[in-house]
Amino acid sequence: MNQKQWNKKDLLGLEDLSREEIELILDNAQSFKEISQREVKKVPALRGKTIALLFFEPSTRTRASFELAAKRLSADTISLSSSTSSILKGESLLDSVKNIEAMSVDLVIIRDASAGLPWQVASRIAAGVINAGDGCHEHPTQALLDLFTIREKKGKIEGLKVSIVGDIAHSRVARSNIYGLKKLGAEITVCGPSTLIPLKIEKMGVKVAYDIDEAIREADVLNVLRIQKERYSIDSQIPSLREYRRLNYASRSNKSWAGIGF
Amino acid sequence: MLLIKQGRVIDPQNKIDKIADVFIAEGKIAQINPVRKDGAFHGGVGLSNGVKTKINRDNCEIIDARNKVVIPGLIDIHCHLREPGREDEETISSGAEAGAKGGFTTLCCMPNTQPVIDNQEVVKFIYAKAKETKINVYPFGAVTEKQEGRKLAEFGELKEAGVIGLSDDGNPLLNSGIMRWALEYARVFDLLISVHSEDINLSKNGSMNESFLSTVLGLEGIPDIAESIMVARDLQIAEFLNARIHFAHISCQKSVELIREAKKKGIKVTCETAPHYWTLTEECTRSFDPNFKINPPLRTREDAEAIKQGLKNGTIDAIATDHAPHSSEEKELSFDKAPFGTIGLETALAVGISELVEKGILTLSQLIEKMSSEPARIFNLCGGNLSVGSPADLTIVDLDKEWTVKKENFISRSKNSAFLGRKLKGEVVSTICGGKVVYKK
């Protein structure tokens, strides 16, 4: 990565990044995509570096992606999951993190069910921290991937109309995508049942729609989120999954989806 | 005998604010003599061993209070001393020492201990431990058994054992019917209920104020209406019964407005707030530092402003610390998993001086009133004034001294302060309780 332009220790959220920094990452990702299509999928960019993967919440795709990326870049990895971590055994966060730091780790990748944990860790250790998803807060690498995909398929992001549909309240992807897309010049509508759209989200510079057809009508891109069942009791915020389906927020058979390329 | 010499003596209750010598004998205030222009010594007569004795410089231990203020000892009507049950976090003894360092001579501790203070045995235990400390410690009794909100505790038994008030602090009383009987029954024993107003069906698992910021941070929110709805409910119950009621830790504009209107209507209501509610706002949550996780949560700047105005115009009667110690193992977790609370005994006065007096919201005398004489009046406690014959509970403060809040300087067993790193003005140099110096810098 171009050291002249990237001078942050951590990658925590897209709220903290400038347009230039986001574009820098996307441009670099382009060349790494080629590497993944080669016969020998390995480059020495991170040789000699140690990366700790701290996944305190179930994850398949994100975890595999990070591990694959680390290995293809020649880094050594150690993995810690919540079932083997001391955080659950009464060791304070500070102690656990200091112990990890004592292993001379260069980079820590954290996934946790609690919003803000990567920030707490980053402020306490010298190693770089990458947020692989914190609670309902941010998921910067997923958002960067979404931005990358949109840019690849549509050729640009500036001026595009993007509708983010589903459970906005409990989605870290929605928040990170809103920051990223806004910074790259897209117009955003969030759409879902009103109980799953968090308070005053308009202040993030997005439009709010409750009607899926309205959200789809003018959209160039749709970003469809799943219901985050694990984060709240569905009963209190929407009556049932079948009523949710009736509203068509996540239904791929909805006719109005035709013609939108995502 | 003790002579506190030439300090600026402030006693809001007796409307005193002058340079004077304070004589202490037999643990009581014996005399307050204005310092003469020529600086000459007044002398006078005080009681010593029950005998009227001529006071002079020779038979007094002298504390020089020049350029300092001498105030009635502070009274905290809301703190958590964790004993019995969580002595790793605080004890009555460590809490009392922290209190003395903060200028407090009386602490009233909340009953959410393990076991809960809901019977005479636990009250007796608190008093036994309190006796070993150098300041006054009085317990609140629980409103309901085990603070479970189902069955009233035996108020008569509790009163007899010496509780100074009742509270289910920490476990809000959701059942309106029980609250009604509690307020009604408490009257028999002239006990005041300190109400923790929170509808937990609205606050759920929230960990910060619900607002645009909670949306941004992805943290579950606690809306201000979770507090104000319960304030409104209990004001109506108090009005219906013509009963007295006290609201603990008021944090938001809506509650202040409700209480102001209730006072105008003549409802017998008093309330307290805590230093963090006028000094800090939800913006602190951006750091995800669990020391800013407090219940009720830190609110918006408008709410903090409303708290200041409420203090200024008298809607808010008193300032309490809501001192809530937590072990670092439990507090240093992610924001949503950490327990609620900040310690406050050692910072409350300085935060009051720095953020209310220095900024022109309250006069020093008004601040002392809200931290000493009003708490005493509300819960009918001894102290809160420097009247001759009153117990010699007083605090000497250096108003100009600036200091920075640091973890290593806390006496409290827990270090979870929301004010860590903050520069404050005003420092306690000496605390005297019952005529004895209980803290000296």
Interface residues (C-beta under 8 A of the other chain):
Chain A: E15 I87 G90 E91 S92 L93 L94 D112 S114 A115 G116 L117 W119 Q120 S123 D134 G135 C136 H137 E138 R172 R175 P198 L199 K200 I201 K203 M204
Chain B: E210 S211 F212 S214 T215 V216 L217 G218 L219 E220 G221 S287 F288 D289 S328 E329 E332 L333 S334 F335 D336 K337
